[in-house]
Amino acid sequence: MTLADVSKGACVTIENVCAEQTLADRLRALGIAQGERVRLVKISARKKVFYICTDYSLTALGAEVARLIGVKA
């Protein structure tokens, strides 16, 4: 399951980030890394933008990036 498959309000744990190194590093700096808990705060009307909350930040991710982040409940 990816972050793009999660329902609004759900808290999940990140299992993996299947992105190229520069993007993975940027996400890690925002607290989006393997083993971290995140909450999906909001999803845009057309499911193009996913707003997630970590211990460190509130971040808006595009759908393409959200599909690269594997999660578990």
C-alpha positions as CSV (number, residue, x, y, z in Angstrom):
1,M,0.0,0.0,0.0
2,T,1.2,3.5,-0.8
3,L,0.5,6.9,0.9
4,A,-1.7,7.6,-2.1
5,D,-4.0,4.7,-1.0
6,V,-4.5,6.0,2.6
7,S,-7.7,7.6,3.8
8,K,-7.9,11.1,5.2
9,G,-7.1,11.1,9.0
10,A,-5.3,7.8,9.0
11,C,-2.0,7.4,10.8
12,V,0.5,5.1,9.1
13,T,4.1,4.0,9.4
14,I,6.4,4.5,6.4
15,E,7.9,1.2,5.2
16,N,10.0,2.5,2.3
17,V,10.6,5.4,0.0
18,C,11.2,4.2,-3.6
19,A,12.5,7.4,-5.0
20,E,15.8,8.5,-6.5
21,Q,18.4,9.6,-3.9
22,T,18.0,13.4,-4.1
23,L,14.2,13.1,-3.6
24,A,14.6,10.6,-0.8
25,D,17.1,12.9,1.0
26,R,14.7,15.8,0.7
27,L,11.9,13.8,2.1
28,R,14.1,12.5,4.9
29,A,14.9,16.1,5.9
30,L,11.2,16.7,6.3
31,G,10.8,13.6,8.6
32,I,9.4,11.3,5.8
33,A,11.6,8.3,6.2
34,Q,11.4,4.6,6.9
35,G,9.9,3.8,10.4
36,E,8.4,7.3,10.9
37,R,4.7,7.7,11.7
38,V,2.7,10.2,9.6
39,R,-0.9,11.3,9.5
40,L,-2.7,12.1,6.3
41,V,-4.4,15.4,7.2
42,K,-6.0,16.4,3.9
43,I,-6.4,15.2,0.3
44,S,-7.2,17.6,-2.5
45,A,-10.4,17.3,-4.4
46,R,-8.9,15.5,-7.4
47,K,-6.4,13.5,-5.3
48,K,-3.4,15.5,-6.8
49,V,-2.1,16.8,-3.5
50,F,-1.7,14.9,-0.2
51,Y,-1.1,16.9,3.1
52,I,0.8,14.9,5.7
53,C,1.8,15.7,9.2
54,T,5.0,14.3,10.8
55,D,6.7,15.1,14.1
56,Y,8.7,17.7,12.3
57,S,6.5,19.3,9.6
58,L,3.3,19.6,7.7
59,T,4.1,18.8,4.1
60,A,2.1,18.8,0.8
61,L,3.1,16.0,-1.5
62,G,2.1,15.6,-5.1
63,A,0.3,12.4,-6.1
64,E,3.4,11.1,-8.0
65,V,5.5,11.4,-4.8
66,A,2.8,9.9,-2.6
67,R,2.8,6.8,-4.8
68,L,6.5,6.3,-4.1
69,I,6.1,6.0,-0.4
70,G,5.2,2.6,0.9
71,V,3.2,2.5,4.2
72,K,1.6,0.1,6.6
73,A,-1.3,0.8,9.1
